[in-house]
Structure formats: C-alpha cells, structure tokens
C-alpha cells in the first residue's frame, strides 16, 4: 500500500493572511508542518501543494518537495485531488499547512483504519480530539463533530454540537482536527462533486462528503496541539513550542 502525505497551503487565508509564513521558533509555520510530517517516517513521499510562489520557494529552497496548483481551488481537498490525479498511490493523507504540531501517533491511528479495512469499505477517515473548555466549544473557529456509535461522522459544525438543551446529560464534545486520509479514488470522486449548501454555509469541505451520502470514519486522538487560524493561535503556538 503506497501512502503519501500532501499538505495544501494557501497564502491568502481569510482570517489570517500570510499565516503559513509567520515565524514559529525560527522557521515558518508551513516549514514546521512539513518537517513534522516528514519526521514521522510514515510516508512514501511528503509534498506541499500550493497556489503561492512564496510558499513554494520556502519549501523547495529549504530542501523540501512542493508543487504549484494549476487551477484555483475553494478547498484543500480539491487542491490535493488535482495534484495526485496522475500519481501511482493508494492512500493520500491531507495534513493542513497550519498544523505544525502534527504527530506520528495520530497519523499512525489514521493510517491503521485502511490497513485494517480489508474489504475497502472506508473511503476516508479523519481525526478528532475530546475538548472540555467551554470557550473552545463555543468558538466558531473550532470545528466540532458528532459521531454515531461506530465513530462515523454525523455532522460537523462551527456551532457547539450537540446543543446542551438538557444539561444533566453527560455529552462529550469533539474538535475536528483537519487531517484526512483518503483512498485515491474517493478523493478524485470528491473533486468532481459540486459544492452544496451546507458546505457553502459553514465553509467546511468535509460536509460535501456527508451531503452526498459518503461516510467519514473518525479516529480519536489525545494530541491537541494548536491549529493556527488567528494571530492569537500563533501566540499560543509560540508558547507551546518553547
């Protein structure tokens, strides 16, 4: 089974433009993410795919691998699908460019889903982490996920889900970490499907799969880390890095 990692990287992020080129402990955020992914030694190849010559040069000039996107893309999965269309691979793991704390343990759990799926019933899998901080649960920049009893995703939202109408019920809240693993065929199928209303409303690409009836296997990890969506996240990341 040939497994690669692709890191989609936009320069002009809406909430924090240029965030991937911000300094984190003496290196850019995107370089930290790339090096952390390579260091897991889980992949046949690790490639940053970007629409930015700045990010491309940052990776290539520091000994890494990068590709320039040909088309404009609304989301990272589309960007990766274009990049892998003609590659001889089985599984592609999408690590977000703003995840400098990417760790081996979590990625191993994700890859194991496919190694154990001998009948090839699972098209894609993703990570979630249990959260208890009320501010984080209510933060629209923190994407939440609810799952069924078999850990397949029921819905993703920027709102707190489930809503605590009955506060005596002990529900667990899970944060969706933007790391996905796809069978190549499923990713290419996704690329051909037009965006529908839920994805457009929440600005969450994973909802496209659910809207088209696909199933997403969620894998729980205990590694929290920091995804860098805002300047405040970057400051938290700097403290954690030290």
Secondary structure, DSSP 8 states (H G I E B T S, - for coil): --EEEEEEE-S--SSSTTGGGSEETTEEHHHHHHHHHHHT---SEEEEEES-HHHHHHHHTTT--EEE-SS--SSHHHHHHHHHTTS--SEEEEE-TT-TT--HHHHHHHHHHHHS-TT----EEEEEEEE--HHHHH-TTS-EEEE-TTSBEEEEESS-SS--SSTTS---EEEEEEEEEEEHHHHHHHHHS---HHHHHHT-THHHHHHTT--EEEEE---------SHHHHHHHHHHH-
